[in-house]
Amino acid sequence: MMIEISEIYLSSVIGRSVINSNGDRIGILRDLIMIPGEVFPEVSHIVIKARSGAKILPWSEVTLFTHVVISTGSVKPHGLTEYLPGVGDILVKRDLLDKQIVDVDGAKVVRVNDIKLGKLNHKLCIFSVDIGFRGLLRRLGYERFGERFARAIKHDIPHAEISWEYVQPLESNSSRLALKIARDQMNEMHPADLADIIENIPIQSIRTVLDSIDAETTGETLYELESDMRNLVINQLDNEQITDILEEMEPDEAADVLSDLPGQKAQELLDLMDQEDAEDIQELLEYEENSAGGLMNPDYLRFTSNITVGQALEIIKVCADEVETIFYGYVVNSNDRLEGVVSLKGLIMNPPETHITDIMEENIKSVSIDAELEDMLETLAKYDLIAIPVLDTEDKMAGIVTVDDVLAHYLPQIIKIKRR
């Protein structure tokens, strides 16, 4: 029967002696082979360094796991199975210790300094990872000295551990040990945080992050990256994956991504995309990048003049996922001429039976399709707008430009000025 195991750190046991029930030394503990478990990742075998080479012992045959590891029976080194590393093997020391991981709760990349193990359902499992200075001191054998020194200067060495529930490993093999809660939270992260993570991990780990998030989240993350890094990430994907991502993006954002790619590559991707999506993006690519035409989104909340407030709210419920913003709805006639604009607040504040033309604003502020950044920013700021309609050369509604699209072009300049 196995002896109960309290929580123990990997650094406390790796390199310790492994002995059999007779007290004979078999070798030293070299590593632990991990597999996905019912709750946490669990140890399937221990890897022993013996004189005759690396050996493995099933976890079920370990009876004590503290500063000394004891196996059941009187097994000798030559009686153990030789360890032949497999391509898909996950070793806790080799593949996790000192490696970068994503702390999905803190939305950052951290390094694993130690690993806390513990017993659950008769299995040895990974409970958490230590990412702090205390973990480093423990590895070096100076944790007690560090605590005495900290007390002397009246400070504390903080514990900095992350439960395995919130860990996303970045190695392709070890990522299989991530729990569902971590994978789900990767998709819930803000795209800007995911972009920061991608910019701070090795190139070979980028694919692991992308495989952990859905196409829509990947598209939003790509848009947050600087163009050079964005193109580097795209090169990690095949054309089919890229087109799936582009089709999930807002057309104006997809156009920005494609405009930074070599022309031939961009055309290849457009040819593979859904025809309607490709046409919307192709049209945007024909305008100057920083013009209203280049920045606009052709998908907007569109109303006709013969509906009520209640009907307009129903349209919003159906179309909300397909448009960039629902703060404004634009009343357009059959010839795509802009007749008025209504705010979401106006719709909510009026009775459902109110005719939309009774609450729409007819004095509409707009910009031409070739308007420059300064013109758009001035109009948005002057009239305190979140979005502004863009009219083509025939004064027809072509799309909208949102304030965040315009500000995104000014923020890098502002940041540079502040740093000076």
WORAHU-V119448 format. One record per backbone hydrogen bond with DSSP energy under -1.0 kcal/mol. NH is the residue of the N-H (numbers start at 1). CO is the residue of the C=O. E is the energy in kcal/mol with one decimal. If there is no record, write none. Layout:
# WORAHU-V119448
NH&CO&E ; NH&CO&E
This chain:
# WORAHU-V119448
3&63&-1.9 ; 8&117&-2.6 ; 10&115&-2.9 ; 12&9&-1.3 ; 13&10&-1.6 ; 14&10&-2.6 ; 15&29&-2.5 ; 16&13&-2.1 ; 18&27&-3.0 ; 19&69&-3.0 ; 20&24&-2.3 ; 21&73&-2.7 ; 23&20&-2.0 ; 26&18&-3.3 ; 27&18&-1.4 ; 28&49&-1.8 ; 29&16&-2.8 ; 30&47&-3.0 ; 31&47&-1.5 ; 33&45&-2.6 ; 34&90&-3.4 ; 35&42&-2.5 ; 42&35&-2.7 ; 43&124&-2.8 ; 44&33&-2.7 ; 46&57&-2.7 ; 47&31&-3.1 ; 48&55&-3.3 ; 49&28&-3.1 ; 50&53&-2.0 ; 53&50&-1.7 ; 55&48&-2.9 ; 56&81&-2.6 ; 57&46&-2.1 ; 59&44&-2.4 ; 61&58&-1.9 ; 62&59&-2.1 ; 63&70&-2.7 ; 64&70&-1.5 ; 66&68&-1.7 ; 69&17&-2.5 ; 70&64&-1.8 ; 71&19&-2.6 ; 72&61&-2.9 ; 79&76&-1.6 ; 80&77&-1.5 ; 83&54&-2.7 ; 89&86&-1.3 ; 92&32&-2.3 ; 95&91&-3.2 ; 96&92&-1.3 ; 97&92&-1.5 ; 98&112&-2.5 ; 99&96&-1.9 ; 101&110&-2.7 ; 102&168&-2.3 ; 103&108&-3.1 ; 104&102&-1.1 ; 104&166&-1.9 ; 107&103&-1.4 ; 108&103&-1.4 ; 110&101&-2.4 ; 112&99&-2.3 ; 113&130&-2.8 ; 114&130&-1.4 ; 116&128&-2.6 ; 117&8&-3.6 ; 118&125&-2.0 ; 120&123&-2.8 ; 123&120&-1.6 ; 125&118&-3.4 ; 126&41&-2.0 ; 127&116&-2.8 ; 128&116&-1.3 ; 129&162&-2.3 ; 130&114&-2.8 ; 131&160&-3.2 ; 136&132&-1.1 ; 137&133&-2.3 ; 138&134&-2.4 ; 139&135&-2.1 ; 140&136&-1.9 ; 142&137&-3.0 ; 146&142&-2.7 ; 147&143&-2.2 ; 148&144&-2.3 ; 149&145&-2.5 ; 150&146&-2.5 ; 151&147&-2.4 ; 152&148&-1.9 ; 153&149&-1.7 ; 154&151&-1.1 ; 155&150&-3.3 ; 162&129&-2.6 ; 164&127&-2.7 ; 166&163&-2.3 ; 167&164&-1.5 ; 168&102&-2.0 ; 175&171&-1.9 ; 176&173&-1.8 ; 177&174&-2.1 ; 178&175&-1.5 ; 183&179&-2.0 ; 184&180&-2.9 ; 185&181&-1.9 ; 186&182&-1.6 ; 187&183&-1.1 ; 194&190&-2.1 ; 195&191&-2.4 ; 196&192&-1.9 ; 197&193&-2.1 ; 198&194&-2.5 ; 199&195&-2.1 ; 200&197&-1.3 ; 201&198&-1.0 ; 205&202&-1.8 ; 206&203&-1.3 ; 209&205&-1.4 ; 210&206&-2.4 ; 211&207&-2.4 ; 212&209&-1.1 ; 213&210&-1.0 ; 218&214&-2.4 ; 219&215&-2.4 ; 220&216&-2.0 ; 221&217&-2.1 ; 222&218&-2.8 ; 223&219&-1.9 ; 225&222&-1.2 ; 230&226&-3.0 ; 231&227&-2.4 ; 232&228&-1.7 ; 233&229&-2.4 ; 234&230&-2.5 ; 235&231&-1.7 ; 236&233&-1.8 ; 237&234&-1.9 ; 242&238&-2.1 ; 243&239&-2.6 ; 244&240&-1.9 ; 245&241&-1.9 ; 246&242&-2.8 ; 247&243&-2.2 ; 254&250&-2.7 ; 255&251&-2.5 ; 256&252&-1.6 ; 257&253&-2.0 ; 258&254&-2.5 ; 259&255&-2.3 ; 261&258&-1.4 ; 266&262&-2.5 ; 267&263&-2.3 ; 268&264&-2.1 ; 269&265&-2.0 ; 270&266&-2.2 ; 271&267&-2.3 ; 278&274&-2.8 ; 279&275&-2.4 ; 280&276&-1.9 ; 281&277&-2.1 ; 282&278&-3.0 ; 283&279&-2.1 ; 284&280&-1.5 ; 285&281&-2.0 ; 287&284&-1.4 ; 291&288&-1.8 ; 292&371&-1.8 ; 293&369&-2.4 ; 295&291&-1.8 ; 296&292&-2.1 ; 297&400&-2.9 ; 303&330&-2.9 ; 309&354&-2.6 ; 310&352&-2.9 ; 312&308&-2.2 ; 313&309&-2.2 ; 314&310&-1.6 ; 315&311&-2.1 ; 316&312&-2.0 ; 317&313&-1.8 ; 318&314&-1.6 ; 319&315&-2.6 ; 320&316&-2.0 ; 322&319&-2.0 ; 329&342&-2.9 ; 330&301&-3.1 ; 331&340&-2.8 ; 332&303&-2.8 ; 333&337&-2.2 ; 336&333&-1.9 ; 339&331&-3.3 ; 340&331&-1.4 ; 341&361&-1.6 ; 342&329&-2.7 ; 344&327&-2.4 ; 347&343&-1.8 ; 348&344&-2.3 ; 349&345&-2.2 ; 354&351&-1.8 ; 356&307&-2.4 ; 358&355&-1.7 ; 359&356&-1.1 ; 360&356&-1.2 ; 361&341&-3.2 ; 364&362&-1.8 ; 367&389&-2.1 ; 369&391&-1.6 ; 371&368&-1.9 ; 376&372&-2.1 ; 377&373&-2.9 ; 378&374&-2.3 ; 379&375&-2.1 ; 380&376&-2.6 ; 381&377&-2.5 ; 382&378&-2.7 ; 383&379&-2.0 ; 385&380&-2.3 ; 388&401&-2.4 ; 390&399&-3.0 ; 391&367&-2.5 ; 392&396&-2.7 ; 395&392&-2.1 ; 397&336&-3.3 ; 398&390&-3.1 ; 399&390&-1.1 ; 400&297&-1.9 ; 401&388&-2.4 ; 403&386&-3.0 ; 406&402&-1.4 ; 407&403&-2.8 ; 408&404&-1.8 ; 409&406&-1.3 ; 410&407&-1.2 ; 411&407&-2.5 ; 414&410&-2.1 ; 415&411&-2.8 ; 416&412&-1.9 ; 417&413&-2.1 ; 418&414&-2.3 ; 419&415&-2.0 ; 420&416&-1.3
